[in-house]
């Protein structure tokens, strides 16, 4: 089979995933060019890439979503390929086509597969045709009017989920319970979907409230080989956003794992899938499972699969895009131990998780055996309003799930992000919750078990005392007074060893 | 030397005095003896009345943040206490805008109501104009940051007196966006 050598990659993304891609390229001996916005010129992904090119203004539509400009830069700089990461242009079939038309390699599936899976109604029909069970629902021809949807809703019963045909990321979605006005919910979902995707088409699914979100990672190459790398359990979600993910699923047994894995491979083959992808399922308490959607890109939570299978998924993506065959068969794959990922988001859990922006005054991450940190920021970097709130991911791997939970608790305790509010206290509460620890969390966990959670930061007196000592040390140093203590001369705590200096008074 | 900080619980004053190799800290009506075992960059390793206390600290301008040991981060602002030096005062959390807090003896609904930005962000949409009468729960302004939209709604039926923002504006948390008054 023909291989197409990849020597230089344009990274068309930002934050932790851009850093992750640059690392994979470094290991493969591939040069990297970061396409960055004006706001990200000094960001971590711009720093770690071999070269950086400013492609536009801070808003994503002027930079990270400027497909034409990204392709132009890739060509000018002699790149062979573009890695789109997740989000932004990663699931835009027109972009994938334009990249290939420009003679470059799009590191991801073919545009046809992206297009099929991006149309949630068409994807449902294709899955039904391939014998993959889908969540009971109604998509009709995919462009049904409110009248037909209302009649279908009457047949399906409540509760229901209205979803956008062009949807993703929880937008254009509405839960309709018995007491809710279906007509109003349809109008609101259509408006939101129009605005978010420029496409107001909707479909219906029965809401399976108390289910598990379990997804299967697949890898497929040009030759038609397709393997599955087992499951991830992403049931801990807040407003359809995953916050804690793990592998293996504490719910899946060998039989369910095998049936879901085989079904995922069938789903991938049905759309001629090539490269890395994820087939998402909702799994009921009776272990029945239904196709939700297929994500045609690398996912945020890919590291838990990497930790348990030992396969580097980003390197695999690049090799597949270069035309190489998968170097392993299904029988060669197995998992070892348990892995958990926690997403550190710049959100204030004391203010209804409102985004928190500003300079990261201090970022310290944990280390030690089995601890991995995929961070997109460091001390002195800026969390800006223009992009999503994911700052870093803490991933742990241990011999079994209890050991992984303990390792994660210590890792979170050893994580410090000062200067912006983060969801760290919330993540620690999730890890401490008996339902999570028992492996019994479903998609209802956050709204039901965590509903009463309030942060408790305790008595601030030790904090005030510490700050006053630090401010005193600074004042003494400014006055030229050598500050001595038992250990000898002390640093000014506001002065960073790495040369980053924060303002003080 | 006195230091004043404002946090979620109000204003607090702390006095630090150096006595040779150790420090005496006055806080909350109590004295504590503090020994600095190590201060290396942002990491402080203290003994407080013989009890070990490890912390990470950071500052920018008047902003202060601290994480104690394995605990969660806390944020404060360093404030100038002026003539209050040496007096521990607790104040109520800041009102979102002047005029927001009802004056003594006057019923709140008669007062103008300031709707302020609940987070740093960009104005995605302004749904009202001066002179509009809005019902309770009506969306006034849509604020967007980090791909999240936040709707600022009318707390009660009200007349829109003034709109202080337009679509596309970048605003800081706490900035006045819409001024309402009783309708």
Interface residues (C-beta under 8 A of the other chain):
Chain A: X169 X346 X350 X351 X354 X355 X356 X357 X358 X359 X361 X362 X364 X385 X386 X387 X388 X389 X413 X414 X416 X417 X418 X419 X421 X422 X424 X425 X428 X455 X457 X458 X460 X461 X462 X463 X464 X465 X466 X467 X468 X469 X470 X471 X472 X473 X475 X476 X483 X484 X485 X486 X487 X490 X491 X493 X494 X495 X496 X497 X502 X503 X504 X505
Chain B: X1 X3 X5 X7 X8 X9 X12 X14 X15 X16 X18 X21 X22 X23 X25 X27 X28 X32 X34 X35 X36 X37 X38 X39 X40 X41 X42 X43 X44 X46 X48 X53 X55 X56 X57 X58 X59 X60 X61 X62 X63 X64 X65 X66 X67 X68 X70 X71 X72 X73 X74 X75 X76 X78 X118 X119 X120 X121 X122 X144 X145 X146 X147 X148 X150 X170
